Amino acid sequence: MAMQAREMYREEQMTYRRQRVAQGSARKLAMVTPKDKHPERSVQTGRNGKYRRRKEKNDRMFYALVVVAVLMLLFYSRVKAIGQEDVAGDESLYYQDLVEGYTRTLRGELTENGYANSGITTTCIIDGQIRTYRIGIHHERINHLEEEEQAQLLDALENIPFDVAGVKTELHIIR
């Protein structure tokens, strides 16, 4: 008798499923079993379903936080760079223009003395309110001169004025 009851129950379930298929909701039928309390969630929320959804949510949150952190980093680094430009930008541009003019004058003098295409290296040293520019000159022909001739050339170049208060220049020959 118990066997007949099971068979009848299975037949009823199959009839119910066939009716649902006929109505066009085969997806819900695949999820319905007699033991399901929530047939619409049974396949998706199995033991791994909750974990999978939680993991996907955590992944989305992680990526969102990474994007926010990168945007903050870019924004704050841009603000800092702009702030630094405003404080020291005008003063450094002023001195940079003066030094460029001075090096042009030095190049002209070196070209007149027969040392065209001489290299000029400028290094700025700031000590408190005093700026010192170490200007190195290098040319193969200058390196082959004797020390007295090099000293004469440096004396001639040191006579070119760089008249700015609080600025010193030091000329030397790079070997």
Backbone torsions as a table, in degrees:
resi	resn	phi	psi	omega
1	MET	NA	-39.2	178.1
2	ALA	-63.6	-33.8	178.9
3	MET	-65.6	-41.5	179.7
4	GLN	-65.4	-37.7	-179.9
5	ALA	-65.2	-40.2	177.7
6	ARG	-65.4	-43.5	-179.8
7	GLU	-63.6	-41.2	178.8
8	MET	-64.1	-41.1	179.3
9	TYR	-63.3	-44.0	178.3
10	ARG	-63.0	-40.4	178.6
11	GLU	-63.0	-41.3	178.4
12	GLU	-62.8	-42.6	179.0
13	GLN	-63.4	-42.5	179.7
14	MET	-65.4	-39.8	178.0
15	THR	-63.0	-43.7	179.1
16	TYR	-60.9	-44.2	179.8
17	ARG	-63.8	-42.4	179.4
18	ARG	-62.0	-38.4	178.8
19	GLN	-65.1	-43.1	-179.6
20	ARG	-66.0	-38.1	177.0
21	VAL	-63.0	-41.7	179.1
22	ALA	-62.6	-30.3	179.1
23	GLN	-81.3	-9.3	174.7
24	GLY	95.1	15.0	178.8
25	SER	-116.0	62.8	-178.2
26	ALA	-65.9	-29.8	-178.4
27	ARG	-64.1	-43.6	179.3
28	LYS	-68.7	-33.2	179.5
29	LEU	-65.6	-36.0	-179.0
30	ALA	-64.7	-25.3	-177.9
31	MET	-89.9	-17.0	-173.7
32	VAL	-81.8	124.5	170.8
33	THR	-134.7	158.4	-176.1
34	PRO	-61.4	-25.1	-175.3
35	LYS	-89.1	-9.5	-175.5
36	ASP	-72.4	129.7	173.9
37	LYS	-84.2	-35.6	179.5
38	HIS	-125.0	85.2	-172.8
39	PRO	-63.1	-28.0	-178.0
40	GLU	-73.2	-17.6	-179.4
41	ARG	-108.6	-3.6	-167.7
42	SER	-62.5	-39.4	-177.3
43	VAL	-78.6	-38.1	-173.9
44	GLN	-78.9	-31.3	-173.8
45	THR	-105.3	28.6	175.2
46	GLY	-57.4	-173.0	-175.7
47	ARG	-55.4	-37.5	-179.6
48	ASN	-87.6	-14.5	-177.2
49	GLY	-64.7	-46.7	179.6
50	LYS	-64.1	-41.4	179.6
51	TYR	-62.5	-43.9	-177.9
52	ARG	-63.3	-44.4	179.8
53	ARG	-65.2	-41.4	179.5
54	ARG	-64.5	-41.4	179.2
55	LYS	-64.1	-43.2	178.3
56	GLU	-62.8	-40.1	178.6
57	LYS	-64.9	-43.2	178.4
58	ASN	-63.9	-39.8	178.3
59	ASP	-62.8	-43.4	179.0
60	ARG	-62.9	-41.9	179.1
61	MET	-64.2	-41.9	179.0
62	PHE	-60.5	-48.7	-179.7
63	TYR	-63.5	-37.4	178.5
64	ALA	-65.1	-42.1	178.6
65	LEU	-65.6	-38.1	177.7
66	VAL	-63.1	-44.3	179.5
67	VAL	-62.4	-43.7	179.2
68	VAL	-63.3	-42.4	-179.8
69	ALA	-63.6	-42.6	179.1
70	VAL	-64.5	-42.3	178.7
71	LEU	-63.4	-40.6	178.3
72	MET	-64.2	-42.9	179.8
73	LEU	-60.7	-46.0	178.9
74	LEU	-64.0	-43.7	-178.6
75	PHE	-63.4	-49.2	-176.8
76	TYR	-70.1	-33.2	177.1
77	SER	-68.8	-34.9	177.6
78	ARG	-67.7	-42.2	179.1
79	VAL	-63.2	-42.9	-179.1
80	LYS	-64.3	-43.7	180.0
81	ALA	-63.4	-40.4	178.7
82	ILE	-66.0	-41.9	179.1
83	GLY	-62.2	-39.8	179.1
84	GLN	-68.3	-37.7	178.4
85	GLU	-61.2	-43.0	-176.0
86	ASP	-63.6	-36.8	-175.7
87	VAL	-74.0	-51.8	-172.2
88	ALA	-107.7	-3.1	-172.9
89	GLY	-64.1	-47.6	-176.1
90	ASP	-66.1	-43.5	-178.3
91	GLU	-65.6	-45.0	-178.5
92	SER	-67.7	-35.1	176.6
93	LEU	-65.4	-38.3	178.5
94	TYR	-59.6	-51.0	-179.2
95	TYR	-68.7	-35.0	178.5
96	GLN	-62.2	-42.0	177.6
97	ASP	-64.2	-40.8	178.4
98	LEU	-62.8	-43.8	-178.4
99	VAL	-67.2	-39.2	177.5
100	GLU	-62.1	-41.4	176.6
101	GLY	-63.0	-41.3	179.8
102	TYR	-65.2	-43.1	179.3
103	THR	-67.0	-33.1	175.0
104	ARG	-62.5	-41.1	178.4
105	THR	-64.4	-43.2	177.4
106	LEU	-61.3	-42.7	178.8
107	ARG	-61.7	-41.1	178.1
108	GLY	-61.5	-44.0	179.1
109	GLU	-64.2	-42.3	178.6
110	LEU	-65.2	-38.3	178.5
111	THR	-64.4	-40.2	177.8
112	GLU	-63.7	-32.8	179.6
113	ASN	-84.3	1.9	176.0
114	GLY	94.5	16.9	179.9
115	TYR	-117.3	58.3	179.3
116	ALA	-66.3	154.9	-179.1
117	ASN	60.4	32.1	174.9
118	SER	-73.5	144.5	176.2
119	GLY	-88.1	136.7	178.2
120	ILE	-125.9	122.2	179.7
121	THR	-113.0	127.2	-177.5
122	THR	-115.5	130.4	176.6
123	THR	-125.7	130.1	-179.2
124	CYS	-102.1	130.5	176.2
125	ILE	-120.4	120.1	-178.9
126	ILE	-107.3	120.1	179.5
127	ASP	-126.4	95.1	-176.1
128	GLY	70.7	-118.3	179.0
129	GLN	-98.1	-1.3	-176.4
130	ILE	-102.1	128.4	174.9
131	ARG	-104.7	132.7	176.1
132	THR	-121.0	126.1	177.8
133	TYR	-106.4	116.6	175.3
134	ARG	-93.1	115.7	-175.7
135	ILE	-112.3	116.3	179.5
136	GLY	-102.3	137.2	-179.9
137	ILE	-117.3	133.4	178.2
138	HIS	-139.7	133.7	178.2
139	HIS	-158.8	141.5	-175.8
140	GLU	-61.7	-40.1	-178.5
141	ARG	-68.9	-32.5	177.6
142	ILE	-68.0	-35.9	179.5
143	ASN	-65.6	-27.5	-178.7
144	HIS	-86.4	-5.8	177.1
145	LEU	-72.6	157.2	174.7
146	GLU	-74.8	164.6	-175.2
147	GLU	-62.4	-36.1	179.5
148	GLU	-65.4	-42.7	179.6
149	GLU	-66.6	-38.4	176.7
150	GLN	-63.9	-40.5	179.3
151	ALA	-64.7	-39.2	177.9
152	GLN	-63.5	-42.2	179.2
153	LEU	-63.6	-43.5	178.2
154	LEU	-63.2	-39.1	177.8
155	ASP	-62.6	-41.3	179.5
156	ALA	-64.8	-38.5	-179.6
157	LEU	-74.3	-31.9	179.5
158	GLU	-71.4	-17.7	177.4
159	ASN	-75.2	-12.8	176.1
160	ILE	-75.0	120.4	-172.7
161	PRO	-77.1	145.7	171.1
162	PHE	-129.3	79.3	-170.2
163	ASP	-88.7	85.3	173.5
164	VAL	-136.1	132.0	-178.2
165	ALA	-64.7	134.1	176.9
166	GLY	81.2	14.9	-179.5
167	VAL	-125.8	130.6	175.6
168	LYS	-115.2	151.3	174.4
169	THR	-123.8	140.6	175.9
170	GLU	-127.2	117.2	178.6
171	LEU	-99.1	140.1	175.7
172	HIS	-151.7	159.8	-179.5
173	ILE	-100.8	129.6	179.1
174	ILE	-90.4	128.0	179.8
175	ARG	-105.7	NA	NA
